[in-house]
Amino acid sequence: MVEGEGFEPSKHEAADLQSAGFDRSPTPPGSICYYQLRNKLVNTYIILNKNMKHFVNNRELFEQYPEGMSEIILGAGCFWGVERVFWKLEGVWVTYASYSGGRRANPNYEQVCTGVTGHAETVNVIFDKNIISLNEILKTFWECHDPTQGMRQGNDIGEQYRSVIYCNNDEDLKEALNSKNSYSKVLNQNGFLDITTEIKQNVLCFPAEDYHQQYLAKNPNGYCGIKGTGCAFI
């Protein structure tokens, strides 16, 4: 498993990568180990764990998504509870916990928790727009947490718990920004402060360690601090 900055695959793993057509890309000493395929840098965690399955639905986490799937990355506090909210939705193909929007390549959980990497705990949601729309995904997102709290969610305090939406294209970015404006009016009318959610496009994302994936399915009595405002997204 890839954990921490400066990860290097074992000799056997490196040989497997190279035999599969991947070449080691030039990177500074101590930086994340990336391999290159067709001139595109790729995260070795995904390469070396490409057969990892979703604990709940047994689908591939990183590969073999059906054609036409869409993806959005969401942060709404501790990713354990957030991921459970979204894997339950009809039309969501798969979810996985991740670290996104930070200043350091390939962080591990301990580094993120110190606050030095700048990452948010996030959930990658891969979904079928023919079954569930982005608007429905965003409705669930806004209603499942308090997006006005800045660098915290409830008792979970720190930069990693901030509210974020990271999109892959202009259309989704526009819809996310519009949804923020709409929900902000609802919250303001009900006495809440302005939304602090960070909304960006094409942000680097790194999968979290295996033990975080579908955590509350593996640990049903585990911690879940997720709590909304009680205000409906219209």
C-alpha positions in Angstrom: 0.0 0.0 0.0 1.1 3.5 -0.7 1.5 5.4 2.5 3.3 8.8 2.9 5.5 11.0 0.9 8.4 9.3 -0.8 6.8 5.9 -1.4 8.7 3.6 -3.7 7.3 0.2 -4.8 9.2 -2.9 -4.1 11.5 -4.4 -6.7 8.8 -6.9 -7.6 6.1 -4.3 -7.8 8.4 -2.0 -9.9 9.1 -4.9 -12.3 5.3 -5.6 -12.6 4.7 -1.9 -13.4 7.4 -1.8 -16.0 6.4 -5.0 -17.7 2.9 -3.6 -17.9 4.2 -0.6 -19.9 4.8 1.9 -17.2 8.0 3.9 -17.0 9.3 5.7 -13.9 8.7 9.4 -14.4 11.4 11.8 -13.3 10.5 13.3 -9.9 12.5 15.1 -7.3 14.0 12.9 -4.5 11.5 12.3 -1.7 8.5 13.1 -3.9 5.6 10.7 -4.6 6.5 7.8 -6.8 4.6 8.2 -10.1 4.8 6.1 -13.2 4.1 7.2 -16.7 1.7 5.7 -19.2 1.0 7.4 -22.5 2.6 10.6 -21.2 0.2 10.8 -18.2 1.3 10.7 -14.6 -0.7 8.2 -12.5 -0.8 7.4 -8.8 1.0 4.2 -8.0 -1.5 3.4 -5.2 -4.2 3.0 -7.8 -2.0 0.9 -10.1 -0.9 -1.4 -7.3 -4.4 -1.7 -5.8 -6.3 -1.7 -9.0 -8.3 -4.8 -8.0 -9.5 -3.4 -4.7 -13.2 -4.0 -4.2 -15.9 -1.9 -2.5 -16.6 -3.6 0.8 -20.4 -3.1 0.5 -21.2 -3.8 -3.2 -18.0 -5.7 -4.2 -17.5 -3.5 -7.3 -14.1 -2.4 -8.5 -13.0 0.8 -6.6 -10.7 2.2 -9.3 -11.3 0.3 -12.6 -14.0 -1.1 -14.8 -16.6 1.6 -14.3 -19.5 1.2 -16.7 -19.4 3.6 -19.7 -21.0 7.0 -19.0 -20.3 7.2 -15.3 -19.7 10.6 -13.7 -17.6 11.5 -10.8 -17.6 14.2 -8.1 -15.4 14.6 -5.0 -17.1 15.8 -1.8 -15.9 16.7 1.6 -18.3 17.2 4.5 -16.3 16.4 7.6 -15.0 13.0 8.7 -15.1 10.8 5.5 -16.3 7.7 7.3 -19.8 9.0 7.8 -19.9 10.9 4.5 -19.0 7.9 2.4 -21.9 5.9 4.0 -24.4 8.6 3.1 -23.5 8.3 -0.6 -23.0 4.6 -1.1 -26.6 4.1 0.0 -28.0 6.3 -2.8 -29.6 4.5 -5.8 -27.6 5.3 -8.9 -24.2 5.6 -7.1 -22.0 3.0 -8.6 -19.1 3.1 -6.1 -17.5 5.4 -3.5 -14.1 5.6 -1.9 -12.4 7.7 0.8 -9.7 10.1 -0.3 -7.5 13.1 0.5 -7.9 16.1 -1.8 -7.0 19.7 -2.3 -3.7 19.7 -0.4 -0.2 20.9 -0.7 1.7 17.6 -0.5 1.7 14.6 -2.8 0.5 11.3 -1.6 -0.3 12.1 2.1 -1.1 9.5 4.7 -3.8 9.8 7.4 -1.3 10.9 10.1 0.1 13.6 8.0 -3.4 14.9 7.1 -4.4 15.0 10.7 -1.5 17.2 11.6 -2.8 19.9 9.3 0.5 20.4 7.5 -0.6 18.9 4.2 -3.7 21.0 3.6 -5.9 18.1 2.4 -9.5 17.7 3.1 -11.0 14.3 3.9 -13.1 13.6 0.9 -15.3 10.9 -0.8 -15.1 10.2 -4.5 -18.6 9.5 -5.7 -19.0 7.7 -9.1 -22.6 7.8 -10.2 -24.9 7.2 -13.2 -26.6 10.4 -14.2 -29.3 8.4 -16.0 -30.4 7.2 -12.5 -29.4 10.0 -10.2 -28.7 13.6 -11.2 -25.9 15.8 -10.0 -28.5 18.0 -8.5 -29.7 15.1 -6.3 -26.1 14.3 -5.3 -25.6 18.0 -4.3 -28.9 18.1 -2.4 -27.7 15.1 -0.3 -24.3 16.8 0.2 -25.7 20.1 1.3 -28.3 18.5 3.7 -25.9 16.0 5.3 -23.6 18.6 7.0 -23.3 22.2 8.1 -21.4 24.0 5.3 -21.1 27.2 7.3 -18.5 26.0 9.8 -15.3 26.7 8.1 -12.4 24.5 9.2 -14.6 22.1 11.3 -17.7 19.9 11.4 -19.2 19.8 14.9 -16.6 18.5 17.3 -14.2 17.6 14.5 -11.9 20.6 14.2 -9.2 21.1 11.6 -8.5 22.0 7.9 -9.2 18.3 6.9 -12.8 18.6 8.0 -13.7 21.6 5.8 -16.6 21.5 3.3 -15.5 21.0 -0.3 -16.8 20.2 -3.8 -14.3 19.3 -6.4 -15.6 18.9 -10.0 -14.1 17.4 -13.1 -15.6 19.7 -15.8 -17.0 23.2 -16.3 -20.7 22.1 -16.4 -20.5 20.4 -13.0 -18.6 23.3 -11.6 -21.3 25.7 -12.7 -24.0 23.6 -11.2 -22.2 23.3 -7.9 -21.7 27.0 -7.7 -25.4 27.6 -8.5 -26.4 25.1 -5.9 -24.2 26.9 -3.3 -25.9 30.2 -4.1 -29.4 28.7 -3.8 -28.7 26.9 -0.5 -26.9 29.9 0.9 -30.2 31.9 0.7 -32.0 29.1 2.5 -29.5 29.0 5.3 -29.3 32.8 5.7 -33.1 32.9 6.0 -32.9 30.4 8.8 -30.2 32.3 10.8 -27.1 30.5 9.6 -23.9 32.3 8.5 -22.6 32.3 4.9 -21.5 29.0 3.3 -17.7 28.4 3.5 -17.6 25.4 1.1 -14.6 25.4 -1.2 -15.6 24.7 -4.8 -12.9 24.0 -7.4 -12.2 22.1 -10.6 -9.6 19.5 -11.4 -8.0 19.2 -7.9 -5.5 16.4 -7.2 -6.9 13.6 -5.2 -5.2 10.6 -3.5 -7.1 7.5 -2.2 -7.0 7.0 1.5 -5.6 3.9 3.1 -7.5 0.6 2.8 -8.7 0.6 6.4 -10.6 3.9 5.8 -12.5 2.5 2.8 -16.2 1.8 3.7 -15.1 2.1 7.3 -18.6 2.1 8.8 -19.6 -1.0 6.9 -16.5 -2.8 8.4 -17.1 -1.2 11.8 -20.9 -0.6 12.2 -20.5 1.0 15.7 -17.6 3.2 14.5 -17.6 7.0 15.0 -19.9 9.1 12.8 -20.2 12.8 13.5 -22.2 13.7 10.5 -25.1 16.1 11.2 -27.0 18.5 8.9 -28.5 21.9 9.6 -32.1 20.7 9.3 -32.6 23.1 6.3 -33.9 21.5 3.1 -32.2 22.2 -0.2 -34.8 23.3 -2.7 
